[in-house]
Amino acid sequence: MTRAQIALLPDEKRLHLQDGPIDLIIEAFGTAAAVERAYRAAAARFVTVLDELCAELKLLRSATVPGRCALRGGIARRMHEAVEPFAADQFITPMAAVAGAVAEEVLETMTAAVPLARAYVNNGGDIALHLAPGEGFTIGMVSRRQPEVSSADFAPCELIDPGSP
């Protein structure tokens, strides 16, 4: 049984998906119809994510062994692949990659459903980005040391599709 909460944020541009510890903010750019289809695809995929991860939680909390993966779910396998390069030198579990793997899975579902110019899935700071050729994003990091954030605290970073002219 799903407990997922799915709603557009007050700006009516971004989608908020929340289930237990998973809390996504999503924004897609394209035609209104494409964005709606992408959000529907994201929501449909999202409602099963937590249950899928919980079904393999024991293995996800176990040390990653290079060259060996008993995980079955797509997100779980993606998590394993993300941490496997570090497993020979240190103790690491697939859980180290859970937020990024969930963000990537939801973004991949959206872009498979419909062509989008740009999109992002932010899972608590682990952000998956999609850029069509020639598209870009400006992103930044904000210092939280001060009670209020001003533009001086914002350090922009331009991300441009490597295939763009």
N, C-alpha and C positions, 0 to 999 in steps of 0.2 A: 504494500500500500504506500503510495507516494505522499510525502508531506510537502512537496515542492511548492514554493510561492513564486508566481510568475506575474509580472506586472510591468507596464510602461512606467517610467519615472515621470514626474510632473512636467518635465520639458517635452514629453511626448516624442522624443527622439531616441532615447536610450531604453534598453530593456534590462530589467533586474530579475535575475533568477537566483533563488536561494533555497537550499535544502540542507538542513543540519549545518555542518561547518563550511559548506561550499556556497560562496556568495559571489555571483558574477554580475558585472556591469558590461553590457554589450552595446555597441553602436555600429550600424551598417550604413553605407552610403551607396546609393543607386536610385533607381526609380522608386516611387512610393510602393508600387506593386512588388518589386524585387525585395525591398527592405521588409515588407510584410511577410513575404514567403520565407525569407531568411530567418526572421524572428520566429515564425511558426516551426520551421525545421529545428532551430536551436532549442525551443521549448520542448518539442517532441523528443529530442535526443536527451535533453537534460533530465527529464523525469525518471529515467532509469539509472543515471550515473551513480548516485550514492549507493543504491542497492547492489549494483555490479561490483563496486569497490569493496563494500562490506562482505560480499560473498567470498572474496579472496584476501581478506584482511590479514589473516595469519601469515600467509606467504608474503604479502606486501610489507609486513613488519619484520621479515626475516632478512638476514644478510644476503646481499646480492652476490651471486657466484658467477664470475665471467664464463661465458660460453654455455651457461645452463639456465633455462627459463621454463618453469613449470606453470607460469601464469597463463590464463586463457583469454581473459577479456582484452579488448583493444586498448583501452586506457591503461590497464595494468601492464600490458606488454610495452606500451610506449614509456611508461614510468621506468620499467626495467632497462630499456634501451638507453634512456637518458643517464642513468647512474652507472651502468655497466663499465664504462671506461675508467671509472674511479675505484672500482671494487677490488682490483688486484692489490692496490696500495693501502687501502684503509677500509674500515667497517662502514658500510653504507647500505641503506635499505631503499627499495623503490619509493617509499613514502617521501623521500627527499625531493621527488619530482612530481608529487601529486597535483599541486596547483597548476603548474605549467602544462602537464599532460591533459588535465581536464579542459583548460582554456584552448589548447590546440585541437582537441577532439570536437568541441562545440564549434569552433571556427571552421574546421574542416567540413563539418556537417552543413554549415551555412553556405559555404562556397560551392559545395557539391550540389546544393539544391537550386542555386540561382547565381548568375554572374553578378558580381558586385564590384564597384569601383574600389572601395576601401572598406575595411571592417576591422574591429578589434574586439577582443574578449579579455577583460581584466578580471582576474581571479585573485583578489587580495594583493595586487602588485605584480603577480606573474601575468604577463600580458602577451597574448598571441596576436600578431598583426597579419592582415592580408592587404596587399597592394597590387592592383592591376597594373599593367605596363604604363609607365608615365605618371603614375599617381605617387603621392607622398603624404607623410604625416609629420607634424611638428609635435614632439613630446618633450617632457621635461621632468625634473625632479624638484621637489619642494622641501625646503628645510622646515622642520616642525619645532625648532627650538624657540621660536617666538610665538606669543599668543595669537597673533593674527598674521596671515600670510599676505605679503604684498608682491607686486610684480618684481621687486628686487630679489625676492627669494626664489624666483622661477629661473631655472637654468635650461633654456630651450636646446633641443637637439633635433636637427632635421633628418628625417628618414626618407630616402627617396628610392624608388624601385631601381635596382642596379641595371635593368634593361632600358631605362629611360634615356633619352638623348642628352 
